[in-house]
Amino acid sequence: MAISPELTAQILRYHHAERWPVGTIAAQLGVHRETIMRVLTQSGTAPIVPAQRPSGITPYLPFIEETLKQFPNLTASRLHAMAAERGYEGRPDHFRHIVARHRPRPPAQAYLRLRTLPGEQVQCDWAHFGHLQIGQARRPLMAFVMVLSWSRRIFLRFFLGAHMENFLRGHVQAFESWEHVPRVVLYDNLKSAVLERQGQAIRFNPTLLSLCAHYRFEPRPVAPARGNEKGRVERAIRYIRTAFFEGRSFDGIDDLNAQADAWVAGPASARRCPEDTQLSVQQAFDQETAHLMDLPATPFCCDEIRGVTAAKTPYVRFDLNDYSIPHTHVQRSLTVHANLREVRILDGLQLLASHPRCWDKAQQIEIEAHVQDLVQHKRGARAHRDTDRLVHALPQVQDLLTEAAKRGEPLGRIARELQELLDVHGRTQMTAAVTDAMGRGVPHPHAVRLALERKRPAQTPPPLGVALSAHAKARDIAVRPHSLDGYDRLTQEGDDANP
């Protein structure tokens, strides 16, 4: 870079007259030190180099270089510990910088350009594009990317997570979008594809093998730490980040996928094909489809299948949310079948509920009929419980309830009102009042209340009920009285045996 004569003169004056070192001149004038060194060299002046004191690491440099030559990947922290055992007293951070200068650099490696036949290979990978906030849930935004190696045709689909079912959905949707299947799919060593690898011995994910058997393609992982072998999909991901995703606004993942489809069919397919610059990607893809395999008759099932257990409440937990089920199936082991739109809950082969899928968090997705059936069931159980307690405390009321049921009266309300009268007036008065009401042919609490009022002495205030807590009421247990005739017979038999 050319500098002005005024700046050149200023540099020379500060260096010769003021005896400033190069670093001081660079800091004060805002000029790079290499520019100052060039000005001083062109003027025939050797720059002033400040005297450097001997470094404490100098005696250990031969040991460091020899050790790094034998163990090039030895960490600086371990090397510092070895030097400290030999008397080095310097700090680890400064030692790390010195080791970085003397560590042997690996030689530059050359790569052959990989070429494939049309329809032979597709490269596949995930890409992370931040997170989406959906209500209370913060879900990862993952892009499934597939690239045909010869034509460079891209398939792009965004998912809320990179789990196995979305990995399968990406394959199925890519094949359906192209209407054909390639012969080889190239993967990185991700867990969705490769569970374990020891050299050339590879254990594939069995779910992926089922997909391969359905679509008849070969899964092929790249060598470990050899990202260059799938450079086409890596470059496609960089292209997607810069040409599509940066600065783009969207309203939800469905809108984002719709925009991605339009971009893939438009600008991404109109660019030049690297294999043949005379063709666009779309034209190369049209030629490549003749070399691809046909789709099978049916698509592969990619539903998420999970075993769940319903607790005491009529809900099952799936993917951060609770989905309602009929109350008759609580405390059972059930199965959830879910896709991107729908969550179905099954008991064996019986479909219990079908809900729209929720991507929020901590939500209750309910079918109104499930809740209403449970409420009605609880109301019926409560009415039955009140009736049972009343009959145990006052057996004579059974006939009254039977006649009331024949007339279509609500037994729950009748039992509740009779129980309140029993709590206030006691068993003796209630027995007489119920008998009086049945004698009049009126099986209703009002008739029992009128009978109690007629028995009440004149000028006597009506009895008032005492409001008790639920705990006190629970301790008031009604006991059914039993006949004592059996004890009388035993007494009579004893008297007859001893005249």
N, C-alpha and C positions, 0 to 999 in steps of 0.2 A: 504494500500500500504506500503510495507517495505521500510524503508529509511536507508541510510548508517550510520555506527557508527560515521563517521566524522561529518555528518549533525546533528546527535543527540547531539553530544558534543557541536557543535556550537550553537544549540538552547538553551541548558542548560546554556552555558556561557553568552549569550546575556541576558537571563532572570534573572540569579542570580547576575552576576557580573555587567552588565551594566544597570540592572533594566528596560529593554525594555518591553513594554506591548506586548500582543500577536499580535495585529494588526500591530505593527511596525516590529516585526520579520517576519511575513508573507509577508509584502510588500517588505522587503529588501532581503529575501532569495528566494522569488518566490514560497513559499510553502503555501498550504491551511491552514487556521487558525485551522480547525478541526484536521489536522495532528499535528500541534504544541500543541494543547490542549491534544491530546493523548500522546505525548511524555512527557509532564509535568506531566500528571496524572500517567503514568507508572513509573515515577521516584519518585513518592510520594510527589510531590510538587504541592501545590495549585497555579494555575496561578494568576498573579497579575491582579486584576480587578480595573480599575481606578474608583475613586469615581464619582458617577453620581449626578449631581445637580437635585433637584426636578423639575419635568416638570409642566408647567403651565396648562396642560390639566388634571392633576390628579384629581382635585376637580370635574371635569365634567364627569369623567368616569362612575359613577353610573347613571347619567342622560342619557348618550349615550347608555349604555347597556340596560337600561329600555326602551328607545324609540325604539331601534332596535329590542327588543324582541316583542314589540307591532306592529311595522311597519318594517318588515325585508327588504323590498325593497325601503325604503326611501333613496334618494340620499345623498351623502356626502355633496354636496353644500347646500342642504336645511337644513341638520343637522348642518352644520357650521353656517348658518344664525341664527338658533334657539339658538345655544350655544353663538353666539356673542351678541344676545339680553339679555343673562343672564350674560354677563361680560367677556366672553372669548376673548382674544386679540391676539391669535396665527394666523399664516398664514393658508390659505386654503389648500395649498399643503401638509404641515405637518399634518394638521388635517385629510386629506383624507387617509394618510398612517395609522394613528392611528385607524380610523374607519374601515379600511379593516381588521385590526387584530381582532377587537371585533365584526364584523358583524357575525351573526349566520350562519353557513353553513347548506345548506339543506341536509337531510339524503340521503345516497346513495340509488338509486332506482334499483331494480332488474327487469329484463324483461324476459318474457317467449319467448322461441324460436318459431317463427311463422313457421308453416308448411302448405303447400298447396298441393292440388291434382294435378296430371298431367293435363295440358290443362286448368286449372281453372283461372290462374291469370298471368298478365304481369304488370311489373312496368315501368313507363315512366317518363322521366325528361329531362330538358335542361342542358347543361354544356357550360361554356364560355371558349374559348381557344384563347383569345387575339383578334387581328385585322389583316385584310389583306389590304394592300395598292394596290389598282387597279387604276392606273393612278392618278387622283387627288382625288379619293374617298377613304376614310378610313372606311372600312366596318367591323362590328363585325363578328368573326368566331364562330358560335354556333354549338354544336354537339347535335343532337337529338339521345337519347339513349333509347332503349327498351330492357328489359330483361325478359325472361320467368322465372317465379319464381321457377318452379320445375327443369327444365333441365339447367337453367342458360345460355341458348342460347342468345347471344347478337345481337342486330341490331344497327348499327352505321351509321349515315349519317350527313355530315357537310353541313350547310347552311350559307348564308350571312345575318343573322338576324333571330330573334326569333318571327316574327310576325305570325299572325293566319294562313295565307296560308301555310307557311313553317311547322307549327305545324300539319296541316292536311296532307301535303305531306309526312311528316315523318311517320304518321300512315299508309297511303296507301302503301308507299313503303315497310314498315316493313311487313305488311300483305301479300303483293305480294312476298316478299322475302321468307317468311315462307310457302306461299301457303295455309295458314290457318289463322283463327281468334280465339283469346282466348275469354273466356266468360266474364272476368272482366279485366278492365284496371285501375290500381291504379295510382292516380295523387297526386302531391303536390297541394297546394291551389294557383296555378298560375292563372292569369287572363284569359288565353286562355281556362281554364277549368271551373273555379269557378268565377263568377262575384261578388257574395255576399254570406256571410254566417253568420248566427246568431244561434249559437249552432248547433242543428241538422237540422235546416232549411237552405237548400242550393239552391241557384239559379245558375244553370249551364249556361254556354255560349250557346246560341241557335245554333250557327254554329256547336259546338261540338255535340250537341244533334242530329243534322241532320246527322253527321257522324256516331253516334252510331246507329241511326235508319237504316242507309244503311247497316252497317256491323253487326248489331244485337248483340252488346256487351254492357255491363253495365259500365258506368263511376263511379268510386268510389274514392273520395278524402280522404286523410288521415286526422286524427285529427290535429288541429292547433298545431304547435310547437312539433310535434311528428315525427321527421325525421327517427326515428328508425323503423317506420312501413313500410318504403320503403327502408330498408337497402340494399336490393339486388342491386337496381339500383345505389345507392350511392357508394357501393363497386365496382360496374362495372365501374363507372366513374373514380374512383381512379385507377383502373386497366388499363383503357384506357390511362390515363395520363402518368403512369409510364412505361407500357409495349409497348405502341404504339406511343404516340405523342412525347415524349421527345426525342430530338435530331434528329427528322425526317425532311428531306427536301422534298419539293414537288413543282411542277410547276403548281400553280393554284388549284382551288377547285375541278375540275374534276379529276385531278391526285391524289389529297388527298383522294377523295372518292373511287377511284379505288384501292388505297393502303389499305384503310380501309376494303373494301370488301374482299381483299385477306387475310388480317390479321384475320378478323372474321372467314373466312372459314378455315384458317390454324391454327396458334398457339392458338387463343382464343377458338376454338372448340376442340382442342386436349388436353386441360387441364382436370384434374379430376373433376368430378361432385360432389359438396359438399353433395348432397342428397344421393348419392350412389357412394362411392369412387371406386367401382369396374368398373364403367362406365366412359367413357369420356363424355364431354358435347355433342359431336356429336351423340354418341350412345344413350344418354338420350333423346336428341331431336328427334331422329328417333322413339323412343318409345312414346314420348309425342304427336307426330303428329296425332296419332290415336284418341286422346281425344280432339283435337281442332276442331272448326267449319269450314265448307267449306266457300270459298269465294263466294260473290254474282257474278252474271253474268257480271256486268259492274262495273268499278272502280268509286269511288267518284270524282266529279269535284273539283279540288283545284285551279282553276285559280283565279288570282287577278282581281277583277272587280271594276273599279273606274270610277266615273263620272267626266269628265273633260270639260273645256270650251276653245274653240279655240278663240284666240284674233284676232287682225288684220293681224298678220303674219300667214302663213300656217303651224303652228306647235302646238302641244299640249305637255304640261309638264307632265312627269310621272317618278317617282323615280329618281329625280335629273337630268334628261336629257330631250331633246326636240326631238320629233319624227314628221316627216313631214306628211302632209295631202294634198289632192287636194285643190287648192285655192278657189274652188267653195263652200267649206264648212267652211269657216272662220266665226267667231262670231256666233258659234252654240254650243249647248251642245251635247257632244259626249260621247261615252263609250269606255273604254280601257279594253281589256281582255288580261291578260299576264300570261305566265307560265315562267319556268326557261330558256327557249330557245327563245321564240317568244313574240312579242308585237303586238297585233291586235287592230286596231282602227275602231269602227263601228258607223254608224249613224242609230240608230234603228236596223234593220236587215241587212242593207247594209254594206258590208265590204269595207272600204275606203283604208286601207293600212295595210300591214303586214311587220314588221321590225324584224331583229335579236335583241335580248335584249342586252343592253349595261349596264355593271356594273360600268362604269366609272362615272364621274361627270362633269356636264356643257358641255356635248357634243351634237352636232346636228346630228341626224341620219336621213339621207335623202334618198328618192327615186328620182333619177335624173329626171324622167318624171314629178314629181310634180314641181320641180324648173323650168324646161324648159317650161312647160305649163304656169306657171305664167309669165315668161319672155315674151313669145309670146303674152300673153294677154295684158301685159303692152305696148308692142310695137304697137299692133293694136289699143289700146286705145289712144296712143299718136298720131298715124297717123290720127285717126278720129278727135281728138281735133284740130290738125293743119289744116285739111281740113275744119272743121266747122268755124274756125276763118277766114280763107281766103275767104270763100264764103260770110260770113257776111260783110267783108270789100270790096269785089269786086264781085258783083253778076254775072258779065259776065264770070267769070272763071268756073262757073258750067258746061257750055257746053264743055269747054276744058277738064275738069276732066272726064266728061262722055265719051268723045271720047277716051281719054287716057286709061280708064278702059276697053273699048271694045278691044283695041289693046294689053291688058295685061301688060301695063306699071305699075311700082310701084307707087301707088298714094301717099304714105307717102313721098318718096323722091321728087316727082313732087311738092307736096304742100309745102314742106320745101323750095325748090328753088324759087318757085313763091313768097312765103312770104318774102324771102330775097330781091328779086327784088322790091317788093312793098314797103318795108322799105326804099330802096334807092331812087327810082324814084317817088314815090307818086302814088295816085289813078288815076289822070287824064292821065298821060303818060301810066300807066299800062293798063287802059281801052282800049286806042287806040292800044297798042301793042298786047293785047289778041285778039282784033277784027281782026287785021291784020294777026295774026298767024292762026286764024280759017278760014279767007278768003283764005289763001294759003293751007288749008287742012293739017296743021302740028300741031297737039295738043301736043306740047312739050315745055318745058321751053327754049330750045335753040332757037326755032323760035321766042318766045317772046323777048329773049335777042337780037337777030338780029334786030328785028323791033325797039327796043329801040335805038340801035346803029345807025340805019339809020335816026332816027328822031333827033339825037344829032347834033347840029350845028358844022360845021368844025372848027378846031383849038380850040375846047372846050375840056378840059380834062374830062375823064369819071368820073362820080360821085363815091365817095367812101362811103362805109357803115360805120356807127358809131357803135362801139361795146358797147352795153349797158349792164348793169348788169341785173340779173334776176329780181331784185326788180323793176327796171325801166321798163322793158318789161311788167311786170305784171300790171303796172299802165296804160299802153297804151291799152285801151279798144277800139276795133273796133265797131262802131255803124252802123247798116244797115240804109241807107237813105230811107225815105218813100216819096211817091208821095204827092204833095201839091195841087192836083186838087180839093180835097174836100173843101179846104179853098177858092179857086177861085169860086166854085159854090155858096158857102155861100155869097161871096161878090156880085156876080151877082144877086142873089135872093134879097139881100137888096136893090140894085139899082132899080130893077123892082118894088119893093113895094113902093118906094118913087120917083116918076117921077119928 
